[in-house]
Each structure stands twice: as structure tokens, then as C-alpha cells.
Amino acid sequence: MRPGTVFTIYRKELREALRDRRTIFMMIGLPILLYPLLMIGLSRLQEGQEAAQAARASRVAVWGTLPLDAQERMLKSGKIELLPWAGATDMVRAGLEMDQLKPPPSPPIDLDGDDKPPVPKKMPDAVWAKAAQQAILDRKADAILIAWPNFGVRLQRGDMAVASILFDSVRPDSRKARDRISDHLRQYRLDLLAVRETQNKLPAGFATGIEIQNTNVASEQRKSGMLVGMLLPYMLILFSAMSGFYAAIDMTAGEKERGTMQTLLCAPVESLEIIGGKFLAVWSIAMIATVVNLLSLSLTFTRLKLIPGMQTSVPASSYLIAFVMLVPISLMINAVFLAVGAFAKDFKDGQNFLTPILMSLLVPLVATMTPGIELNGYLAFVPVVNIALLIKGVFLGEWAADTLFLVMLSSLCYASIALVFAAHIFERNSLLLGGKEHFSGVFDFSRHPGARPTPAVSMLVFAVALVMAFYGSLSLTKYGLPTVLIVMQFGFFLLPCLALVRLKGYDFVETFSLRMPSLRAIAACVLIGLSAWTVAGGLLVRLLPPPESLQKAMERLLLLDDKPAPLWQALVLVGLIPALCEEALFRGLILSGFRRLGMWPAILATGLLFGLAHASIYRLLPTFALGVAFGYAVWKTRSLAAGIICHALNNGLMAVLARSKNIIEELGLGGSKYVPWTIIGAGCVVMVLGLWLLSQERAPQATETA
């Protein structure tokens, strides 16, 4: 080997590599920008979390009788909120009040107050410990302070009293509450001892005063789940994205470079068929890699002792739920990879385009590893972050069916947007054939006079409207429920819908089915609107009963507040406005986009989206049934007015029933959780009659325009 030749080739290759500005940016610019941004952002996030935690008052449940002077000390600090008997079961309260429960034996404690009390490795197997564990898990308190029987009497006699602090080491707020209570009790003990020693002329440190016990009620599953839940989302999402990364580049830029993309475009296939096949291939590769990584990580975590003396105890169902939640985020990421990869002219160009997208996943994923970051209303619709936090919550045992539904719904919305974008990119043959085109050039806002929406437009409109409505409702909460309803219905449903139809030049009459229904159709819609609640709210609710919290939220919505608003106001805000705006969106624009699929596919798809839009797994089946009924009415009459009549009567009747306790009692609903079967049966008969009348309608067929 000749060193001179090697050096010459080395200089030539290095010069060519450095000649590419994108390579320079990936090699030098991206690390310089990314890592400081990542570290500074995380440090600021951590500081913000610590500041917020320090500012929050700890909610401490007091079980037992704590001396008034001790309570005053804690309340005076402003950092502790005492909640007498919060979360205590009747058995525990009776046992403490009747001196039937005794504190557990405790290891030797410090006498000078310099050190914190030790924490036993295992939680006592006692009824009070299990009750405290459930109370903290249900967020009824951050920590539990048990003043054991005769606490104050023992102190007055000069004896030793026992206080137990129960906390959950997995929750930062619970640990903070433990520290605050412990500090106050230790200072209270020091002051008490000083008084005793002075009164009895004892040497300093002779007396004990108060024995403080710390008990960690976090289960072994939560302890191990805390560490697994912090690491697993980061590793799984990143590994899944990396698997689809190279496959997406190879199937877009790689095929352009090899010349096979041009051959594929010459074949008798449509652009959507090409993107469909390529996307399924990339997504399948990513999901296979995800399954392998998940199996490997689960076996590793199962056998690995993450903490000395503690074996991981995560159930297999947690890993299964984690895999299910990775499906929508994998759809979104790989759709974005395919769409952006189509802009690259060769494999190297594809890497330069997609690497920043891959690296951008690090910021939200690492942020979710920060202690104290939990899934809430605002984060439920943040892509990537919501899935990572929900997976962490699953391993901690802190998740609910409604939360899972909301996160999956938001992720599917983003995946739909990404898929529509990718399909739009692959419809541009000039781009796929290697032509240069800027990102802004792919967004076509040109008018198509007389055209109809497509299924892709329907999905895109639904996804965007749902995300806008979610964040809009959260930001408007402080203005009151009536304002939220008006702004959501008009600002996020009706006006954007009308603007899109105007912008794209769609046929206004055909898109919104602006026809007058027949008298028979109106009568049928009245029957359906008056009886639909018995089927949706009576029959289907029995299959998946909603929790009490959701029932109260629905009652508050129908009343427009905790105190009932005037009936006319409820009929307008709950009945008329949602009927007009939601029907224009779902049975107008969205159903029009699905019409080319055929009658029942279009009606069922629109009904499903209508059910999903209500953002609750407990309301999915009833609202889906309502959406199908309203969609059938609009389809058979070719009139949006049919859906508006059904919708307005259904909502208005529910608002009336929510205010009429006498009517509810007469119907037999006062002491029952469910609608009686007699009323359900009568409602079903009326609804079937309305549907039969609609089936007799023969509306004129509209002219289909592509």
C-alpha cells in the first residue's frame, strides 16, 4: 500500500464531503445548536418544576388528633394544607378513634433531631397502611400524617407519643410533603424537649418526646415502574423511529438514486397506491423492530435488579399496552419520514433531510424523563410527549381508560395529518422524478370551482378541528362555560369549515346539502330527535357505564354551570348552536368528503369521527350511534336540516330533563342509575318508526363532481 496514494484519495473524499453545506451543518452546526438547546431547556424545565413544587402547598391528610399548637406551626408556614381524615376509610377512622389500631414497631430514632427517621424497606401489612396507600394513589392527599391514639394526652403526661408519616416515594410531591411534615415535627419535638428538660431539670437530650416514623407506601411495582417508565418510552420511540428512518430514505431517495422510482411511476398504478404500499412497508419494518426491542427490553428489565435488594415487578400487560400506544406515533413519524424523504434527490440528501427530524425527537423524549412531569390536559395533545408520558403512567399504575382514549385519539389525529401530507407529496410526479421543488410549493391552495371534498380532506379537517377545539377549550376555561361553547362551536367548527369551502371553491349547496326536507322527513327527524336519548343514554350506556365524575361533568354542561342557567339559554347554547355547527362540520363537509365511499361506509365513518370528537371512551358508543342516526337522516333526505332537527331536539330534550327533577321522578329515573327498560323500549319503537319513515324517502341524486 502506498501512503501517498492513500493520502491523496483521503484529501479528495474529504474535500467532496466538506463541499456539501448540508454535511457541514449535520457535522458541526446541528451538534452546536442541539445539545446546548437540550441541556439549557432541560435545566430550565427542572428549575421550573422545582420552583413550582416549592411554591405549592403540600396537601397533608391528618388521621387522628394533632395538638392545636402543632397544627398552627404547620399552617403558619403556608406550605402545608391540613386535611382532617381525608382518604381515611370508616374502619380506619373508627379504629384510631376507639384506640383499636396500634403503631408498628420502629427502629431506633435520633434523639437530637439531626437526622431524618429511617424508612422501613417494606410497607406494613396493615389496614391503615393500605388505606393510606390508596388515598395517596387517588390523589386525595400528598402524604398522610397519623397521630396515633392519645397523642396529645401522652405529650401532656410527659410520655412518648408516636406519629407516622406515610408517603409515596414515586411521587415528588409526596416526598416533598414528607420532608415538610418531618421538619415541622422534628422542630416541634425539639421545642417540646427543651421545655421538658427545663421543667424536670434533666440534661439536654435525655428525653424522647415524639417518635417519628416514616413509611413508604409505594408498591414494588410502582418503584420498579418508575425507572422502567422513565427509560422505556425514550428507548422504544427512538429505536422505532431509527428503524423507519433508513427504510424511508431507501424507498424514496434511494429509489430515485437507483432509477427505480421512475420505473414505478410508469407502471399502471396510482400515486395513492404507491404511497400506500411504501408506507405500509416502512411502518411494518418499524413495528417489527419495535416488537423485537420491546421483547428484549422487557426481558432485560425483568431480570435486572435496578435497585439493590429489589427485583422488578412490572406486569406483562403494561408492556402490551405500551406496544399498542406506539402504533399511532409510529404511523405519524414514518409518514413524516416518507413525505420529507421524497424531497431528497439521493440517499445522502435523504439523511441530511431526515436526521434533524430524528434528532428533534430527543428534546420531548428527554423532557418526559424529568421527575414531576405528568400527563395533564395540556400535554394530552402534544405529539410524542403524550405517548411517552402515558407509557410512563402505565408502568406507574397511574392511568385511566379515558386518558388512554384521549391520548390515542390525539395521536391518531396527528398521524392522519401526516398521512394526508405524505399522500399529497406523492401525488406530485415532478417531485418524485427528481425535480427540485421547495417545501412551500407542495401546499396547493388553488380553487377548484364546483368540486367536492375528498376523504383525505375530511380526515384532515376532522384532525385539525379536534386539536384546535381541545386547546381552545383549555385556554378559554376561565371565561365560563357559555363563552367556551360559543367560541368552540363557531370559532373551531363552523367558521373554519365555511372558510375552507370558500377557499377551495367547493360546491356550497352539495357540500352542505342545502335542501329543504319533505314534511314526512321532518316528522321522521322529530321522532328520532325525541327518542334518540333513550337509545344512546339508556341502552348503550349500560354496556360501558360512565364514572360519577363524567356524569357530574355532563350535568354541569347541560345546566351551563353549577347553578342552572335559564332554560332558553340552555336550549340555544346546548341545543341549537351545537346542532348547527357540528352538523355543518360532520354531516356537511366531512360526510360530503366520504360520499364517494358509498352510503354505509360514509355514514359509519362520519359517525365514528363524531363519536371520537367527544373525547371520552364512555361517550364513544352513544355518540357514535347518534352520529349514525343523524348521518342516515341527512343521506336519505340530502338535507342538512334533517341532521340539525335531530341533533337540536336530542340536546334540547336532555337540557330540559336535567332541569326537571319532577319529570325525572315521574319517569322513574330519580333513584336509578339507568333509564328504565320500559322507557328504553318505548323510545326504541319511536326511533324505529322514524328510521322507517326516512327509509321511504327518495331524495334527488346530486351530480358527482370530482
Helices and strands as residue ranges (DSSP letters): H 3-19, H 21-24, I 25-29, H 30-55, E 58-64, H 68-77, E 80-84, H 90-97, H 127-137, E 143-147, H 151-157, E 161-167, H 172-200, E 210-216, H 220-249, I 250-254, H 255-258, H 260-266, H 271-303, H 316-341, H 347-360, H 362-367, G 379-381, H 385-396, H 401-426, H 429-432, G 439-442, H 455-475, G 477-479, H 481-486, I 487-494, H 495-504, H 508-511, H 519-534, I 535-539, G 540-542, H 548-559, H 567-570, I 571-576, H 577-583, I 584-590, H 591-594, G 595-597, H 599-612, H 617-637, H 640-659, H 661-666, H 677-695
